[in-house]
Amino acid sequence: MTFGILLAFASVLQAQFYNGHQMKFGKNRVQFDEFEWYYFRFQNFDTYFVAGSKDVALKASSIANKNLSEIETFLEHQLKKRIVFVIYKNQSDFRQSNIGLNTGDEQYNIGGVVKVVDNIAFIFVEGDLKSLERQVKSAIANVFLNELLYGDNITSKIANNTLISPPEWYFQGLLRFVSQKWDSEIDNLVRNAIADNKFDNLNHLNGDDAAIAGHAIWNYIATVYGKQVIPNIVYLSRITKSTESAFLYVLGFTLENLQDAMVDFYKAQYTSFAYTAETPSGRSILPKTRKHLKYYQVQHSANGEKIAWVENHLGKYKIKYLDLKTNKKKKILRREHVLDQIPDYSYPVLRWHPSGKMLGFIIEKKGSTYYTTYNLETKEFKEIEVHLEKITSFDYSHDGLYLVLSAFHHGQSDIFVFNIIANTIENITQDVADDYQPVFVNKSQQIVFSSNRKEAELGNKKSNKVEVQENKDIFLYDVKTKTIEQITNTETVNEEFPDLKNKNFTFISDENGIKNLYAANIDSAINFVDTTTHYRYFLNQTQLTNYPNNILEYNPDKFSNSNAMLYKNKNRFQLLYNENLPNNPLKPEKTAWRKYHENQLKKVVISAKQQEIPETDSLSDASQGSDIQIIDINNYEFDEKVLKANKIESEEFDKDGNAKDPRTLKYHTTFYTNYLVSQIDFGFLSNSYQTFTGSAFYFNPGFNMILKLATYDLFEDYRITAGFRFAGNFDSNEYLLSFENLKKRWNKQLVLHRQALNNYAYDYYFKSYTHEAFYILRYPLSQVDAFQFTFNLRQNHYSLLAIDFNSLKQPDFYDYWAGAKAEYIFDNTKALSTNILSGTRFKVFGESYVEMHKRLTDLFVTGYDFRYYKPIHKNFIFAFRVAGSASFGTAKLIYYLGGMDNWINLSAKNPTFNQDIKIDPEVNYVYQAVATNLRGFNQNIRNGTNFTVVNAELRLPVVTYFYKKPLNNNFLKDFQVIAFFDIGSAWSGLSPFSGNNAYENDYYNDFPVSVIVYNNNFPIVSGYGFGLRSKLLGYFVRADWAWGINGDKIQPRMFYLSLSTDF
């Protein structure tokens, strides 16, 4: 077992208002299945896979073996660590895993976070071997780049993580460049981005947009300067700790100049072609689509009366349809949630039933695949589980009794026929070729589909090997004879979305560099005549459209020439419907990418011919020429390392690079060091209610360092954490030990905690020791909401410090508490950048405590915390929070309102805690907590058993918002200006105005006379001001200037310095 060192602030116990607003929310992983893991061990990597996915693991291992040395050569770097591949059967299974799930802390203090484990690659099946290859190559490149930029040991990772922070487009774009060849799809994405001026401001891009921009930049560099300069840029990024300097040294350009040159390069290509292109025609189904939504699966019913489609927003999808006669839209289904994760656009898959009265669709639910139907007349849903791992498309037979499916199963993408009534499946193509978009044609006697098989050849159960190519052709399968015929034969061109009516084929092709609609028919001519006439068959192909951007989807009607298509122009989707096919044959020019691609292919062919060695009659003839060396076979020694490596590789993989059937090993729980965080902080290791001291006093820990030792198993199902807080006063230290079991749906955690605090009350100095044990159960309802239950035992030990004879003779005393709490947590927020979020998160909770050694001593606490983040424009957001809590029972909890979390108070004149505000001595307070943020005041401007606070902020990342060129400086990238307004109250009784607040009176005692004077303190206080935020040496540093409003008076300005994100 190995341990990683974490110096971190936030704790595994972060929950209610124990110490301000730093509350844990967090997303969930819902585990419907319990996975059984196995693995293969190869020379350079390990491949882990779940039971039932051995075939996929072998395919992924073969792909990794073929590409590992290629990427190693390209990046000019040899890995120091083995790569660990973790293979999931589909994205639904991957989402059930605990990989990357943050159960420990909310990272309000983000300084010094370093990921130690970066050689593990997680891969899931998307539906074909081509996408699997892309994922494997991207995963290998990711491991290489992490090691290149940050080093391969803990020391270098700590040093480089703070200093090196490449932009998202740099890292993600390079991964795409390494894993994907430039093709018509990528060219189309870049064309749309250029037309929409997306590349004018790289600082606003994130996610796919940033990756596309990065891919375009790296492709431009490779085209203009050559691929060989790329590893030099990466290497110098690490040496100089600056991506800006790396580009400048290698290319002689600043990032700003490079951005301008790249945009001009692509604009020149796309502008010249756009002049000859035509505008798409047809009825627009949705006159205006939303930019933030992705539209797909555009399908129209057989009677041509309805159009259905899917709208997806970051994983939350809706199935809708439009009645073309009434022009009314209706939503059929809504599933999933908006989440900051890899969205799954492969589901749902739609198709109208031939009757036109029912819509069929394929969905994934709880780790399984279902064929579902929705009856438009009865409004009923019916579903059947289909035992295939991943379905990518399907079509109905003409009578609606059968489905033809393209699906990924047992490590390969095949065509299947599903009998709906009998619930049986027949595998049509049983080979390694990827098959797509099957359609029943000719009254369901044939199936037309696209495939990357090179010839008209099918595999079978005995042998699944067929020759494949990079692009797809159209094939026709005869259901009766079980034979296959190749319709198109274009090795360098992609054809997809095929259909056949009246011996005429239609399909989408990128022959001219853009995916357009083509029509074709098979014709014949006399080849020669002897005793009989011999014919040769050929394809007459006609281009029907000449659009400036790709046709993304094409859905022809089964019984007529009407069709629906999906198109995208200037980053907006268009859903189009046509009753007939275009009938004007076109001969458009080719795009600049297609011309360049064809020229490169010609060079490859010429180079291959030039390298051919002519046949010779003797060894002496073959050895002529100065470049050929004669090998002395009598005195030649082989390198032992090379021989050993080649021998091992030959034993693991065959001559084609495919993995032989290796020994399957069962995974046993093994722990690894996962994260390294090095921080200083001004908070606690574990947030618990402080023991009430008997007077207006709250212990703020001040400067301290927190050490955590943590280890996870490979799949992060089991986590062990040990923590220690070293206090700045050398006396108030803190300890923590935690064990988590996340293996099943119920997440379980056991925590042991010890805390020591110095206090002063009733003229005595004393030290309190708190010992706690927590047992936490969390039940996720979905990825965004969960119930959590906590049971705890607590011992408080009070020891008076001996400063005189009276304190010396006082004995220690103890109290014992048992508690339970229940919480409902919701969180669908998405991080746009540091401290810039979008979405909603909230929590409601209730907790109960009972003092076990006393009768009738109980404490109940309820509360809520609601936070909402709304983008106003790009990355300029409005953030809003309302929170409150109440305590009741025979014992009470007192809240001290005011100040802010993690406050670094540098002013001796302005104490952190306000001891002038009185508390009610008659109330049986047993615990205390702070209620923040309320800027403009110290802690304890108001107090009581209840509190409510409202925070509103405008957050503007000034530099990235206004400056359009790439930024390499983290301080400038994260520099934010904040305007805020806080308002709140703490009180006792039913309301702030009930008159039960001690701070509303001043008490004067002169025995035997006591005088109480009403001081007119208004219960509600507020504050306003502005602040600056940015990242400095890895820490998110906040500076706030606030003016408090107490009654009708504006207080003097207060300055706050803190290390924390959010409010």
N, C-alpha and C positions, 0 to 999 in steps of 0.2 A: 504494500500500500504506500502510495506517495502522497505528499501533502503540498499544496500551493500556499504561498504566503499572501495574505490579503490584508492590507491596511485600509479599512473601509469604515464609512460612517454608518450607513443605514443598517437596520437589523432585521433578523428574521421575525421579529415580533411586532414590527411596526403596524399599528392598527389605529385605535381610537385616539382621542386628543390627549395623549399622555404627555407630549412635549411639543405642542404647537400644531401646525397644519400638515406636517410631514406624515401623510397617511398612505398606507399601501392600498393600491387598487389592483391592477394587473389583469392580464388575459389568462385564459385557461387552455388546457389540452384535455379533450374529452376522449377517454380510452374506452372504446366499445369492445375491443378484442385484446386478449392477452397474447403477445407475440412470443414465439419460441425461436431463438436465434442460433444460427450456425455460421461457420466461416470457412473460407479457403485461405491457405497461407502460401503466397508465392514469394519469389526472391525479393521483389522490390515493393510489394504491397500486400495488404490483406483485404479480402472481400467478405463482408458480413451480409447475411441475407436471412429473411424470415422463412420459416418452414413453408414449402410450396412454391418458392420463387428461385429454386436452384438454377433453372434454365436462364433466367434473367441475370443472375449472378455470374454465370459462365460467359454470357454475352458481354456483360460489362467488363469482366476481367480480360477478355480477348481484346476489346476496344482499348482498354487501358494499356495493355502490353504493346499494342501497335502504335500508340500515340505518345507514350511516356518518353521514349528516346527522341522522338521528333520535336516535342516541346522543349526538352532538355537542350537539344542542339540549337533551337531557335533562340531561346533565352540565355544560352551560353552559361548555364548554371547546373550544377549537379546537386541533387537533394541530399541533405544530411540525414533526413528522417524518412521512415517508411510512410507511405500513404495508406490510410485506412478508409476504404469505401464502405458505406452503409447503404444497402439497397432496399427500397420499399416498392411494393407491387404497384402502387398508384399514389396519387397525391392525397387521397383520403386517409390512407394508412400513415403517410408521412405526417399529416396533421394530428394524428393521435399520439405521436411520439412526444417525449418531454425534452427533446433536443432544443436548447436555447430558451427554455421556459424559465423566467426569472421569478422564483418564489421567495428569494431572500430579501431584496430591498428594492426601493423605488428609485435608487440612485439620485437623490436630491443633490448630494455632493458627488460630482462626476470626476473629480480629479484623480488622475493616475490609474485609470482602469486599463488593464492590459490582459488580453486573451492569451493564455499560455498554450492551450491546445489549438493548433491551427493546421494540423495535418490530417484532420478527419473530414471526409467529403460525403455529403448526404445526397442521395440520388433517388428519384422516383420515376416510374414509367409514365410517359405522357401519351403513348399510343403507337409508337413505331420505333424502329431501331435507329433511324436517322436522328430523332430527338434524343434518344438514349446516348448516342455517340456525342452529340453536342454537349449534353450534360457532363459526361465523363471528361471530355476535353476541357470544358470550363472548370470542372472541379480540380483537375490536375494543374491547370494554369493558376488557379486561385492559391493552391498550396505553394507553388513555385514563387508567385509574386509576394506572398506573405513572408516567405523566407528570404527572398531577395531584398525586400524593403525593410523588414524589421529584425532580421537575423534568426538564428536557430537556437539561441540559448536565452535564459531568463535575463541575464545581464544586458544583452543587446536589445532585447524586447523592451525593457524598462527605459533604456536610454532613447530608443528610436520612437517608441509609441507617442511620447509627448512632443517630440520635435518634428516627426514626419506625419503629415496628415494630407495625403493626396486627395484632390477633389473626386467626387463620385464619378464624374464622367471619365476621369483618368483611369481609375481602377476597373470599374464595370465595363467601360468601353474596350479596354485591353483584353478583358476576359472574352468578350464577344468577338473581338478581332481574331483571337487565337482559336476559338472554338467554332466559328462560323465563316464559311467562305462568302464573299460578297456575291449576292445573287439578285434576282429581280424583286424579291420581297424586301430585302434590306434597302435596295436602291429606291423602292417605292416609299419606304418609311422616311428615308432621308429627304426625298423629293417633297413629301408633304410637310416635313419640318421646315425645310427651306422656304416653301411657299407661305407657311404660316409665321415666318420670321422667328421661329423658336430658338435658333442658334444665335440670335442677336444678344441674348443674355444667358450665358451658361450658368450663372449663379442661381437662377430661379429653377433650374432643372433638377429633378430627382427621379428616382425609379427608372422606368423604361425610357423616359425622355432623356435622362442623363446618359444611360447606356448607349442609346442610339447616337447621341451627339459624340460620345467618346469613340464609338465605332467609326463614325465618319472622320473624325480627326486622325485616328491611327491609320485608317485606310488611305487618307490623303498623304500622310507622312510616308507610308510604304510605297505609294504610287510615285510620288515626286522624288523622294530621297532614297528609297530602297528599304526593304525590311530589315537589313542588317544594322540600321541605326537605332532600332527600337530597343534592343537589350542595352545599348549604351546609355540611352535616356533613363531607363529603369535603374541601372547601376549608379549613375550620377545623381539620381533622385535621392538615393540612400547616402551617398558620400557627402553631398552638399547639403542634405536635409532640406532641399528645396526643389520642388518640381519646376518652378520658374527658371532657376539657374540651370537645371538639367537640360531643358529645351534650348536655352540660350547658348550653352556651351556646345551642344551637339549640332543644332540646326542654324545657330546664328540669329535666331528670331526670339523675340519675347513672346509670351503666351498671347498677348493682345494682338501682335502682328500675325501670329500663327492662326488665330481665330479668324481674322479678316481674310487672310489668304485662303483658308479652307472654305469659307462661305463663298468667296468669289469663284473658286474652283468648281464648286457644285452648281452655282447659279449659271455659270457659263454653259454647263452641260444641259441643264434642264430648261433654260429659257429658250435655247435654239430649237429644241424638240417641241416645246409647247405651241409654237407657231403653227405647226402642221396638224396638231391634234384637234379632235372635235369634242364638243360637250356631250355628256351622256344624256340620252333621251328616255322618256317614259314618265309615267305618273309617279309623283313623289308621295310615298306612303305617309311620311312624316315631314311636313314642310320645314320644320326646324328641329334638328336633333341637338342634344346637349353635349357639350364638349367633354365633360367629365365622365360621361357614360360610354361604355363599349357596347356596340350593337353587333349581333351575330345571329346565325341560324335563321335567316330570312326565308320563310316557306309560305307558299300559297296553296290554297285548297284545290282539290281536283275540279270542282265546279267553278273555280275562279272567283268566288264570292268573298273570300277572306284571306288575309295575310297575317301570319304569325311571326314573331321574332322574340329575341331575348335581349334584355337590357341588363348590364352588369356594372355595378359600381364597387370596385375594390373587393370583389367576392360576394357581395349581396346581389342576387339576380332576381329578375322578374320575367315571367312569360306573359306576353301580351298578344292580342290579335286585333285587327281592324276589319270591320265589315265594310266592304267596298261599296255596297249599295247605300247603307245608311250613314256611312262615314263616322261610325261610333267605335271607340276603342274600349277594350275591356281587359282587365288584368286577371289572368287565370291562376297564377301561382307566384308566391314570393318566398324565398328561402335564404338562409345564411345571413351573415352580418358584414358590415363594412369593417374591414380589418387591415392593419398594416402588415400584410404578409403576401406571399406569392399568390396572386389570384388564379383560380382555376377556370379558364375560359373553354375547357373541353366539354363542360357540362352546363346546362342540359343540352341534349341533341334532339331536335324537333323533326317531325314529319307528319303531314296530314294523312289521315286514313282515306282510301279511295272514295269512300262515300261522301266525304266532305263534312260529315257531321261529328267527327271525332278527331281530336289532335293527340297524337302519340309523342311521347318524349322519353328519353333515357336520362336517369338521374343517379347520383351516388348518395347513399344514405347509410350512416352508421357502418361504414366500411364495406358495404355491399352495393351491387349494381341492380337497378330496377327498371323494367319496362313499364311505363305508366301511361294510361289513357285518360283523357278528359272528354266527357260527352257534353256537347254544347246544348243539347236539348234537356237532359236530365240533371246537368251540373254535377255529375258524379265522377269521382276518381276511382280507377282500378289499377292495381299494380301487381306485377309478377317479377319475382327475383330471377335474374338471368345470371347463370354461373360462369361468367366470363370476367376476366380481371379488368379490362378497360375497353369500352365500346366508343369508337370515334365517329361513326356515321351509320345510318340504316335507311332502308326503303321498304315500302309495303309491296307485296305482290298485287296484281290487278284485282284479285278477289278479296284481298285484305286478310287472308288466312296465314300468310307467311311473312316473315321479315328476312331480308338479306342484310347482314351486318358486317362491317369491318371492325375487327376487335383485336386487341393485343392479349395473347393468352399463351402461357407456357413459353415465354421468351421470344415470341414472334408475332408479327401482325398478319392475320389471315382473313379470308372471307368465310362467313358462316351463314347457314340458312336455319332460321328458328321457326319451328312449328308452334304457333301460338296456342292452339287447342291442346295438342299433345305435350307441349312444354318440352320438346326435344330439340337438340342442336346437331347439325351436320357440318363438319369442317370441309369446305370446298378446296381451299388452297392450303397445303400443309408444307410450307417451306419458309426459308429465311427472308424472302422478298417482302417488302412492305406494300400492303394493298390498301387502297383508299376508295371512298365514295362509290360503293357498289349500287347499281340501280337495276331493277327488274325491267326488261324491255321485251318487245314482241310477245305480248300477252304472257309474260313471266316465263317464257321458254328459254330466255337467255338473260345473262347478267353482264352488263358492261361496267368496267371499273378501271381505275388507273393504278399503275404499279411500277416499281423501280426494277422489276425483273427485266433482263436483257433480251430474252427470247420467249417464245410461246412454249413454255415448259412449266410443268407443275411438279411439286414435291409430293411425297407420300409418307406413310408412317415409318417406312424403312429408311428413307433418305430424304432429308429436308433441304438438301443443298441444291440451289440453282444459282446461276450467274446473275449478279445484280449490277446496276449502274447508279450513277449519282442522281439522275433525273428520272421523271416518270413518263411512261407511255400509256396509251389506251389499249385495253385488251377486252375480248369478248368471250364469255364462257357459255357453253351450251349445256343446259341443265340435263337433257336426256342423254347425250353422248358423253358427257363429262370431259369434253375437250376444250381447248383454249386456242384462240386465234389472236394474233397481234395486229392491231389496226394501224397504229402509228409507230414509226421507228426513227425517233429523233434523239440521239444519245445526248446532245447538248441542250435540248429544249425540254421544258416541263409542260405536260398536258394534264389537266385535271377537270373535275366536275363534268364527266362525260354523260351523253344521252344519245339514244338512237330511236328515230321514228321514220318509217317508210324508207328504210335503207340509207337515211341521211344521219350522219353523226354531227353532234355539236359538242364543243368542249372549250375550255379556257386554256390558252397557250401563251407563253412568254417569248414567242419566236422573235419578236422585234424588240424585246427587252422590257415590255410592259404586258401584263396579263390582260389579254383581250379575248373577245368571243370569236371563235372560228367555226366554220361548217365544212364538212367533208363527206364525200361519198366514194365508194369503191367502184372503180371502172376497170375495164379490160380492153386489151388490144391483142391482135394476132401476133404471136411471137415468131412462129414458123409453122410450115405445113409439110408433113410427109404423108404417111398413110392417113393421118387425121390432122385436124387443126389444133395447134397448141396456143394457149393464151397466157399472157402475163397480166398480173393484176397490180394496180397502182391506186394511190389515193389522190383524188382531186380535192385540194384544200383551198379554202377561201377565207380571208379575214373579213369579219362582218363589222367589227368596231375598231375605232382608232382613238381610244381615250388617253388622256395625258397621265392617268394614274391607273393602278391595278384594279381590275374587278376582283373583289375579295371573295365573293360567293356568287354562285349561279345555280338557280333552282328552276328547271324546266317542268312544265306540267306533263303529267303522264298521258293525257288524252288529247292535248292540243299544242299549239305553238306558243301559248302564253308562257311567260316566265317572270321570275322575280330575281333581282340581283342586289348585292350589297357593294357600295362604292364609297370611297373616301377621298375628299378633296379639301385641302387647306385645313386638315385636322378635324373636319366634320364628316360624319357618316351620312350617306344618302341611301335610302331604301326605295328602290325603283321597281315599278311593275309595267310590263309591256304585254300587249295581247298578241303581238306577232314578232317574229325575228326580223332584224334588219335585212334588207335585200339589196344593198349596194355594195358589191365587192370592192375592197380597198387594197391598195399597194403602198402602205406607209413606209417611211424610212425607219431605220433602226436607231435605238437610243445610243448615246455615247458609251454607256456601260456594255451593251451588247456588242458593239463594234470592237471595243477594247478586249472583251472576253474572247471573241472569235480570233482576233489577232494573236492573243496569247496562246490559244490552242494551236494555231498554225505554227508558232515558234516551237512549241513542244514537239509537234510532229516532225518538223525539220531537224530539230536538235537530236531527236531519237534516230532519225535516218543517218545523220552524220556520225553518230556514235557506233553505228553497226560495224563490226569487224569483218572484213572480207574473208572468205574461205581461203586457206593456204594448203599447200601440199606438204610442207615440212615445218618443223619447229623453228628452223633457222629463218624461214621466210616470215614467220609470225613474229619473230623477235627483232625484226628490222626497225630501226628508228631510235632516236636518242631518248625518248620518253619511256621506253620499255626496258625494265631491268631484268637481267637473268638471275634466277634464284639458284643458289648452290644447294641442291637438295642433300648433299653429303655432309654439309656443315651448318645446317639450319636448326635453330632451337626455338621451340614454341613458348610463348609467355604463359606461365602456369595460371595466372589470374584470369587471363582471357579464355584459356581452355576451360577452366572451372566454371566461369560465368556462362560460356556458350553451352557447356554440358547441362548446367542446371536449367537454362532457358529452353533447351531442346527437349528436356524431360517434361517441362511444364506446358509447352505449347507445340503444336504441330507446325509443319512447314509453311502453312498459310497464316500462322500467327494466332490460331484459335486455341483456346484453353483445352487441354486434355481433361479428362474427368479426374480432378484431383481428390485427395482425401478430404472428406467432409468432417470438420471438427465442431463439436458442440460448444457454444459460448458459455463460459462460467463467469460470474460477476467479477470484474476486475476494475480497480479504481485508478483514476488518472488525475493529475493536477490540471485544473481547468482555467482558473483565472488568477491574475495577479493584480492587486490594486494597492497603490501606495499613496496614502493621503494623510493630511493633518485635518483636524476638525474641531468644532466647538460644541459638540453635542454628546449624546449618550450612545453607548453600544447597543443597549436594548431599552426600548421605551416602555416604562411602567409608571404607574402613578407614584409620585413621591409621597412619603409619609408626611402628614400634616405636623408641623413643628410646634404648634400652639400659639404662633404669632405670625404677623405678616412677613414671611421670609420664604424665598424660593431659591433653591440651590441651582446655580448655573455652572456647568462644569468648566467653562473657560477653555483655554488651549489644552488639547490633549492629542494623543495618537492612539489609533485603534488598530490592533493586530488581529487578523483572522487567518486561520488555517483551514482550508477547505479542500475536499476531494470528492469527485463524482465518479460513478461508473461510466462505461462507454456510452450508454444510452440515457444517462442522466436520470435513471429511475431511482437510484439511491444516492443520497447526498449527506456527507458528514461535515460539520462545521464546528470549529473551536475558535473562540474569540477572547481577546483581552484588550481592555482599554487602560492605557497608561495615562493617568491624570497628571495635569501640570502641577498640582500641589503635592504630588507624590503620595497622597493619602486616600484619595477617593477612587480607588481602582475598581474595575468591573470585569466579570468573567462570564463566559457563555459557552454552552455545548449543545449542539443540535444534531438530530438525526431525522432524515426525511425518507419516506417510502412513497414514491409516486407511481408504483407499478400498475395499479388498477385505477378504476374510476374514482374511488374514494382516496384522496390524498391524505396521508397521515404524517404527523410530525411530533416529535418529542423534544422539548427544550428544557434545559436546566440553566438557571441564571442566578448569579450572585452579584450584589451591588453594595458598595459602602459609601456613605455620605456623611460629611461633617455638618452639624446643625447647631443652632443656638435658640433656646427658648426658656422662658421662666427663669432667667438669670443663670442658666446652666449651659455649658458647652457639652454636647454629647455626640456620639458617633452611632449612626444607625446602620445595621447590616440587614439586607433583604435577601432571602433565599426563596427562589420560586421554581416550580415545576409546571410546565404547560403540556397539555396534550391537545393537538389541533387536528380537526377533521375538516376537509374541504370537499364539497360535492359540486363539480361543475355542471351546470345545466346546458351550457353551450360554450363556445370559445370566448364569449364576452360577458357572461354572468354566472354567478356561483353562489351557493350558500356555504358559510364557514361557521364551524362550531369550535369553541375553545373551552377547555376545562383546566382549572389551575388550582394549585395549593401555594400558599405564601406564608412564610415566617418572617416577622420583623423582630430584630434583636436590637435593643437600645442599651448602650453602654455610656454612662456619664464619664466625662474626662475629668480626672482629678486635678483641680486647680486650687482647692482648699480642703479643710478637714470635712466640711459638710458634704461636698461632692465625693470625697474619698469614701465615705461610709455608705453612700447610696448603692443599693444592689442593682444589678442588671435586671431588666424586665423584658417580657416577650409578649407578642400576640400572634394568633394563628387565624388565617383566613382561607376560605374555600370560595371559588368563583366559577361562573359559567357565563358564556356570552354567545350570542348568535348574530350573524351578519349576512346581509345580502349585498353583493358587490356587482357593479356593472361598469364595463370599461371598453369602449370602442374607439379610443383616441388613436390618432396617427401622428407620429413625429415628423414634421416637415423639416425641421432642423433643430439645433439645440435650443430648448425653451420655447420653440414655436410649434404649437400643436393644433390639431383639428379634431373635433369630435366631442363626445360627452363621457364623463365618468362620475359615478356617485356611489355612495354607501349609506345604508341605514343599519343601525345596530342597537342591540339592547344587551345589558350585562347585569349580573347579580352577584353580590358578595355577601358572605355570612361569616361573622367572627365565631370560630368554632368553640372557643373556650368561654364564651359569654352567651347568655340568653338574650334574646330579643335585640340583637345587634345586627342589623342588615343594611345593605347599601344597594340601590338600584340606579343604573345609569342608562339613559337612552340618548341617541343622537343621530345626526346625519351630516353628510358633506357632499355637496353637489357642485360640479365644475363643468363649465362649458367653454369651448374654444371655437371661435368662428373666424375663418379667413375673410378679411374685408376686401383685399386686393392682393393677389399673389401671396407673398409671405408676410404681409402686414395683417395682424390678427387682433381681435378683441377677445379678452379672457375674462370670465366671470365666475365668481365663487360665492356660494352662500352656505354657511355651516352653523350648526348649533348643537347644544347638548343640555341635558337636565339631569340632576341627581335628586333622589328622594329616598325616604326610609328613615329608620331611627339614627343611622349614621349618614353623614353627608360628604360630598366632594366639593371642594371650593375651586373655582376657576379664577385665575388672575388675567384680566384682559389688558392687552397692550403690547407694544414692541413687535419684534419679528423673530423668526427662527434663525438659529445658527449665527446670532448677532455677535460680531467682534467689536465690543465696545472699547474704543481707544480713549474715551474721555473720562478723566477722574472727576470732573465737575458734574457729570450727568450719569448717575448710577443706573445700572440695568434695571434694578427693582425699586419701585417707589414704596418706601415704608411709611410715608405720611398718610396714605389712604387706609382708613381703619377697616377692621373686620369685625364681625359680630361675635363676641366671646361666648354668647349663650348657645350658639349652634354647635352641635356635636360633629365637627369636621374630623375626618380620619385620614383623608388623602387630599392632595392638591395637584393642580395641573395649570398650564398656561394656555390661554386662548389667543391665538395670533392668526393672521397678521393684522395689526392695527397701528400703522405708522403715524408718527407725530407725537408718540407718548412712550414712557417707560412701561415696563410690566407693572400691573396692578393699578392702572388708572381707574378701573372699576373691578369689583369682585362680587362673587355670589355663587349660588348653587346652580345657576343656569347662565347660558350665554348664547348670543347670536352675533355673527360677524359676516359682513358682506364686503367682498373685494372686487373691484373692477379695474382692469388694466388695458391699455393700448400698447401693443408691443410691435415696434418697427425696427427690423434689422436694416439700419440706415445704409450701410455700404452696399450690401448685396441687392437692396431694393433699387437703388439709383444707379449703381455702377454696373455696366453691362459686361465688362471684360472679365476674363478669369482672374480669380484671386488665389493667392498661394499662402496668405497670412491668416492664421486661425483667429488672431485677435480682430482683424478687420472683418473676416467672414461672419463671426458671431457677435460683432458689436451691435448692440441694440439700445434704442432710446425708449424709455417707458414713461407713460403718464398714468397715474393711479389715483383712485379714490377708495378709501376704506371707511366703513361705518359699522358700529356695533355697540353692544351693551352686555354687561354681566350683572345679574341681579338675583335676589332671593324673593321667593313668593311666586304668585301666579303670573305677574307681569312686571316689567321694569318700573311701573308707576304704582305698585301696590303699597309702597311706603315701608317695606321691610328691609331696606338696604342700609347697612351700617355706615357706608361712605356718605350718606345724606346728612349725617349728624356729626358734630364735634363733641367729644366727651371731656369734661373737666372734673377731676376728683380731688377734693380737699376735705378729708375726713373731719367731721361726719357729713359733709355736704357734697352732693354730686350734681353737676349741672350739665344738661344736654342742650346744645344749641343747634338748631336747624341751619345748615350751611348753604342750602339752595343748590347743591350739586345735581345737575341734570343727568339722569341715568344714561342717556345716549351720547356717545362721543364719536368724532369722525376725524379723518385726516386726509390730506391730499398732497400731491407733490409730483416729482419726476425722479427718474433713476437712469443709471447707465449699467449695462450688462456686457460682459464679454468673457472669452476664455483666455486665461493667462496661465502658462505653464501647466496646462491640462485641467486647471480648476475653473469653474464657472464663478466669476467674481461679480458681486452686485454692490453697487453704491447707490443709495437712495437719500434724497433730501425731502423732508416732509414737514408740513405745518399742521399741527393738531388744532381741532376746533372743540373747545370745551365750553358748553353752553353757548354764549354769544361772544366768546373771546377766542381770537386766533393766537395760538401758542407760539413761542419762539421756534425757529427752524431747528430740526434735529437731523443729524447725519447717522446713517446706518451703513455699516460694511458687513457683508456676510458672504458665505460660500454655500449657495443653494440655488436650485432651479425652481421654477413655477412661482407661486404667489409669495 
